Amino acid sequence: MSTSAPRSAPSADRLPGEGTVIDRLVEANRAYAAGFVDTGRDARPVQRVAVVACMDARIDLHAALGLQLGDCHTVRNAGGVVTDDTIRSLTISQRALGTRSVILIHHTGCGLQSITEEFRHELEMEVGQRPAWAVEAFRDVDQDVRQSMQRVRTSPFLPHTDDVRGFVFDVTTGLLREIDPLT
């Protein structure tokens, strides 16, 4: 019986003599783990804050917000929109792990501004099954931040909705712009 890790089939993303991107990530993890020190902390964020943000690779949330490992819970998805699954994560974060504040971060140049809900229809036509989820595409990033703030503030599952603020991160300057929830 072999104990070696399974290898993926050759693909276009593999260069001769190199592994896949996942192979490189696993190797980077080995280097990280070699110097890793357990802080002894539990899953409760030190700053008692949850950050909901877009999954966009241009946003380094910890660096942009001055956060350290263990400071916050981070929920990321396409657009940073507040979906049922986001509410699920925030509910667990607040009720089981002690967070009290929520910061919502959308950004300029978001991919969800360039697609429509037609994406779901096209996907259904391609695979033969309608996705159970909505795309949550939007045209106005400020308005979408307002909608996300409203979804958090009105959720019956979240006991802490006093400190919920929304922002747009500018991917060209790195600055946050706060969105007034009432405009």
C-alpha positions as CSV (number, residue, x, y, z in Angstrom):
1,M,0.0,0.0,0.0
2,S,1.4,3.3,-1.1
3,T,1.7,6.2,1.4
4,S,2.6,8.9,-1.1
5,A,0.2,11.7,-1.6
6,P,-2.1,11.4,-4.7
7,R,-0.9,13.4,-7.7
8,S,-3.2,15.1,-10.1
9,A,-3.3,14.3,-13.8
10,P,-1.1,16.5,-16.1
11,S,-2.7,19.7,-17.0
12,A,-2.1,22.9,-18.9
13,D,-1.2,24.8,-15.7
14,R,1.7,22.5,-15.0
15,L,5.1,23.4,-16.4
16,P,7.6,20.7,-17.2
17,G,9.5,19.7,-14.0
18,E,7.1,21.8,-11.8
19,G,3.9,20.9,-9.9
20,T,0.5,22.5,-10.0
21,V,-0.3,25.7,-8.2
22,I,-1.8,23.6,-5.4
23,D,1.5,21.6,-5.2
24,R,3.3,24.9,-4.8
25,L,0.8,26.1,-2.1
26,V,1.3,22.9,-0.1
27,E,5.0,23.3,-0.3
28,A,4.7,26.9,0.9
29,N,2.6,25.6,3.8
30,R,5.4,23.2,4.8
31,A,7.8,26.2,5.0
32,Y,5.2,28.2,7.0
33,A,4.6,25.3,9.4
34,A,8.3,24.9,10.0
35,G,8.3,28.3,11.8
36,F,4.7,28.2,13.1
37,V,4.2,29.0,16.8
38,D,0.8,28.1,18.4
39,T,-0.4,31.3,20.1
40,G,-2.7,29.3,22.4
41,R,-5.7,31.4,21.4
42,D,-9.1,29.9,20.7
43,A,-11.4,30.8,17.8
44,R,-12.8,34.0,19.5
45,P,-11.4,37.1,17.6
46,V,-9.5,39.4,19.9
47,Q,-11.1,42.5,18.5
48,R,-14.6,40.9,18.5
49,V,-15.2,42.0,14.9
50,A,-16.4,40.1,11.8
51,V,-15.3,41.4,8.4
52,V,-17.5,40.6,5.3
53,A,-15.7,41.3,2.1
54,C,-15.4,40.4,-1.5
55,M,-13.1,37.5,-2.5
56,D,-11.2,39.8,-4.9
57,A,-7.5,38.8,-4.9
58,R,-6.4,42.5,-4.9
59,I,-7.7,43.1,-1.4
60,D,-5.3,42.1,1.5
61,L,-7.8,42.6,4.3
62,H,-5.5,42.1,7.2
63,A,-2.9,44.6,5.8
64,A,-5.6,47.1,4.7
65,L,-7.3,47.1,8.1
66,G,-4.2,46.8,10.3
67,L,-5.3,43.4,11.6
68,Q,-3.2,40.6,13.0
69,L,-3.8,36.9,13.0
70,G,-6.6,36.2,15.6
71,D,-8.0,39.7,15.5
72,C,-11.2,39.1,13.4
73,H,-13.4,36.6,11.7
74,T,-13.3,37.0,7.9
75,V,-16.2,36.0,5.6
76,R,-15.4,36.4,1.9
77,N,-17.6,35.8,-1.1
78,A,-18.2,37.1,-4.6
79,G,-19.1,40.8,-4.2
80,G,-18.9,40.7,-0.4
81,V,-22.7,40.6,-0.5
82,V,-24.7,39.5,2.5
83,T,-26.3,36.2,1.6
84,D,-28.0,33.6,3.7
85,D,-24.7,31.8,4.1
86,T,-23.1,35.1,5.2
87,I,-25.8,35.5,7.9
88,R,-25.1,31.8,8.9
89,S,-21.4,32.6,9.4
90,L,-22.1,35.9,11.2
91,T,-24.7,34.2,13.5
92,I,-22.1,31.6,14.6
93,S,-19.5,34.4,14.9
94,Q,-21.7,36.4,17.2
95,R,-23.6,33.8,19.2
96,A,-20.9,31.2,19.6
97,L,-17.7,33.1,19.3
98,G,-18.3,36.6,20.8
99,T,-18.1,39.1,17.9
100,R,-20.0,42.3,18.4
101,S,-19.1,44.5,15.3
102,V,-19.5,43.9,11.6
103,I,-17.6,45.7,8.9
104,L,-18.8,45.2,5.3
105,I,-16.3,45.9,2.5
106,H,-17.2,46.0,-1.2
107,H,-14.7,47.5,-3.7
108,T,-14.3,49.5,-6.9
109,G,-14.1,47.5,-10.2
110,C,-16.0,44.5,-8.8
111,G,-16.7,41.7,-11.2
112,L,-20.3,41.5,-10.0
113,Q,-20.9,44.9,-11.7
114,S,-20.1,43.4,-15.1
115,I,-22.4,40.3,-15.0
116,T,-26.1,39.9,-14.6
117,E,-28.5,37.3,-13.2
118,E,-28.5,36.0,-16.8
119,F,-25.4,34.2,-15.6
120,R,-27.6,31.7,-13.7
121,H,-29.7,31.0,-16.8
122,E,-26.6,30.4,-18.9
123,L,-25.2,28.1,-16.3
124,E,-28.5,26.2,-16.2
125,M,-28.4,25.8,-19.9
126,E,-24.8,24.5,-19.9
127,V,-25.1,22.0,-17.0
128,G,-28.8,21.2,-17.0
129,Q,-29.5,22.3,-13.5
130,R,-30.5,25.7,-12.1
131,P,-28.2,26.9,-9.3
132,A,-29.9,27.3,-5.9
133,W,-28.1,30.5,-5.3
134,A,-28.5,34.0,-6.8
135,V,-25.6,35.7,-8.5
136,E,-26.3,38.9,-6.5
137,A,-25.0,41.1,-9.3
138,F,-25.3,44.9,-8.9
139,R,-24.6,48.1,-10.9
140,D,-24.3,50.6,-8.0
141,V,-21.7,49.5,-5.4
142,D,-22.8,52.1,-2.8
143,Q,-26.4,50.9,-3.0
144,D,-25.3,47.3,-2.7
145,V,-23.3,48.1,0.5
146,R,-26.5,49.8,1.9
147,Q,-28.5,46.7,1.0
148,S,-25.9,44.5,2.7
149,M,-25.9,46.7,5.9
150,Q,-29.7,46.5,5.9
151,R,-29.6,42.7,5.7
152,V,-27.3,42.4,8.6
153,R,-29.2,45.0,10.7
154,T,-32.6,43.3,10.2
155,S,-31.5,39.7,10.6
156,P,-33.5,38.1,13.5
157,F,-30.5,35.7,14.1
158,L,-28.0,38.4,14.9
159,P,-28.2,39.8,18.4
160,H,-25.5,42.5,17.8
161,T,-26.5,45.0,15.0
162,D,-25.6,48.3,16.6
163,D,-22.1,48.5,15.2
164,V,-22.5,47.6,11.5
165,R,-20.7,49.8,9.0
166,G,-20.2,49.5,5.3
167,F,-17.3,50.7,3.0
168,V,-16.1,50.7,-0.5
169,F,-12.4,49.8,-0.9
170,D,-10.7,51.6,-3.8
171,V,-8.5,49.0,-5.5
172,T,-6.3,51.8,-7.0
173,T,-5.6,53.7,-3.8
174,G,-6.2,51.2,-1.0
175,L,-8.5,53.6,0.8
176,L,-11.8,52.9,2.3
177,R,-14.8,55.2,1.7
178,E,-17.6,54.9,4.2
179,I,-21.2,54.5,2.9
180,D,-24.0,56.3,4.6
181,P,-26.7,53.8,5.2
182,L,-29.5,56.4,4.8
183,T,-28.5,58.0,1.5
